[in-house]
Amino acid sequence: MSTDPYHSLLSHLANCTDSTEIEKLLSALLTDKEQHDIANRIRIFDLLDRGITQRDISEQLGVGIATVSRGARAMHSHDVSALLATHRERS
């Protein structure tokens, strides 16, 4: 029986303590565009949490309103508070 590669990745990341190694791994797995899209998703979470309208976020980030709406749905379905706290510490 084969292991699900995605869950192998999650397990590996959970055990990583070196951020440089995590960055190298994510660079190997994700294209520059995919990395940019993830960064934008985090920005969308942050701006929504700060009360910025979806339309304003769309204009500010240069993304479609559908991209912001998907981010809003994801944010309401999942607790991203720890991610936002880390993001804001580093900003």
Buried (B, 14 or more C-beta within 10 A) or exposed (E): EEEEEEEEEEEEEEEEEEEEEEEEBBEEEEEEEEBEEEEBBBBBBBBBBEEBEBEEBBEEBEBEEEBBBBBBEEBEEEEBEEBBEEBEEEE
